[in-house]
Amino acid sequence: MLLREVGVTEIEKKPLLISGLVLIKLTKDPIAVVRDLRAILKDDPWRLKVVYKIKPLEILVDTRLDLLGEAVDEFVSRIQPDESFKIELRRRFHNIKSEVLIAELAQRFENPVDLENPKKILLVEVLGSNTGIAVCLPTDIISLQSLRNGSKI
């Protein structure tokens, strides 16, 4: 199993009622795991035939605007003042408005915004009543399709 190759010995699959998505709880740092997976998959992206994307989520919180804001406050210091960033939001099975959520989270940062070539990404995945959040590099989000097409990212 590929996860064992990157040192993951314990996993817990979290049930989602969203077709096509699998949430795996790791005991290791999810960003480090994704970086190790990228190193393997860049040479053989067909090792995972039915996977399209891999995204690290560092925390999972209830999908409530106040709780999401508090959670993001913990990540603000992970983006240096001179580093550009963007918020990458994917919303599924929740009626929270994307514009409202982005405005609430963006106000916590004084960093420059760069939607095309950010240094860091605030990754926000709304999955119904739970939301996963991470701060990562653009290369920490793996698109298997891009790797299969020879892209560097």
ZIMOPE-V674145 format. One record per pair of residues at least 4 apart in sequence whose C-alpha atoms are under 6 Angstrom apart, sorted by the first residue. I is the first residue (numbers start at 0). J is the second residue. D is the distance in Angstrom with one decimal. If there is no record, write none. Layout:
# ZIMOPE-V674145
[[I	J	D] [I	J	D]]
This chain:
# ZIMOPE-V674145
[[2	7	5.3] [3	7	4.9] [3	8	5.8] [5	35	6.0] [10	24	5.8] [10	25	5.2] [11	23	5.6] [11	24	5.0] [12	22	5.9] [12	23	4.5] [13	22	5.3] [13	23	5.9] [29	55	5.3] [30	55	5.6] [36	40	6.0] [37	41	5.8] [40	44	4.5] [44	147	5.7] [51	142	6.0] [51	143	5.2] [52	141	5.4] [52	142	4.6] [52	143	5.9] [53	140	5.9] [53	141	5.0] [54	140	4.9] [56	131	5.4] [56	132	5.3] [56	133	5.0] [57	132	5.8] [57	133	5.0] [58	131	5.6] [58	132	5.5] [59	130	5.5] [59	131	4.4] [60	129	5.5] [60	130	5.4] [61	128	5.8] [61	129	4.5] [62	128	5.1] [62	129	5.0] [62	130	5.4] [68	104	5.9] [80	110	5.6] [82	118	5.9] [83	110	5.8] [83	111	4.8] [83	112	5.3] [83	113	5.8] [83	117	5.2] [83	118	5.2] [84	112	5.1] [84	113	5.7] [84	117	4.7] [84	118	5.7] [84	119	4.7] [84	120	5.4] [85	112	5.7] [85	113	5.9] [85	114	5.6] [85	120	5.2] [86	120	5.8] [86	121	4.7] [87	122	5.0] [88	123	4.8] [88	124	5.9] [89	124	5.0] [90	125	4.6] [91	125	5.7] [91	126	5.3] [91	127	5.9] [92	127	4.6] [93	127	4.9] [101	105	5.8] [113	117	4.9] [119	135	5.6] [119	136	4.8] [120	134	5.6] [120	135	5.3] [120	136	5.9] [121	133	5.9] [121	134	4.7] [122	132	5.5] [122	133	5.1] [123	131	5.8] [123	132	4.7] [124	130	5.4] [124	131	5.1] [125	130	4.3] [126	130	5.5] [138	152	5.6] [145	150	5.1] [146	150	5.3]]
